[in-house]
C-alpha cells in the first residue's frame, strides 16, 4: 500500500507501491527506513519537472526503530545524502536510456 498527496500523487503512489515494504514471504527483502528515504527522494526528484515545477526543498519525517518509534524529522544529513544519491541514480538511468536509444538507432 502507498499514499501520496498533492501534484503528481498518482505516479508517486505507483512508484511507492513497487517498493518492497512488507514482503511477508521473505522479510529479508524488505527495505529499511534509510533505504525508504533514499527511494522516496529518488521518486520525488524523478517526477519533478524543472521546466514546469517550482524549485523545492525536500523535508521528510519518519516513525521507525531509528527514531525510537516516535514521529521525528529525518536528520538533515540523511536527507542530503539521499538527495545526492537520488540525483546520481536518476542521471545514470537517463544515460543508460540514451545509450540504449543510440544502439537501437545505430
HELIX and SHEET records of a PDB file:
HELIX    1   1 UNK A    9  UNK A   17  1                                   9    
HELIX    2   2 UNK A   27  UNK A   29  5                                   3    
HELIX    3   3 UNK A   33  UNK A   47  1                                  15    
HELIX    4   4 UNK A   65  UNK A   67  5                                   3    
HELIX    5   5 UNK A   76  UNK A  105  1                                  30    
SHEET    1   A 2 UNK A  61  UNK A  62  0                                        
SHEET    2   A 2 UNK A  72  UNK A  73 -1                                        
END                                                                             
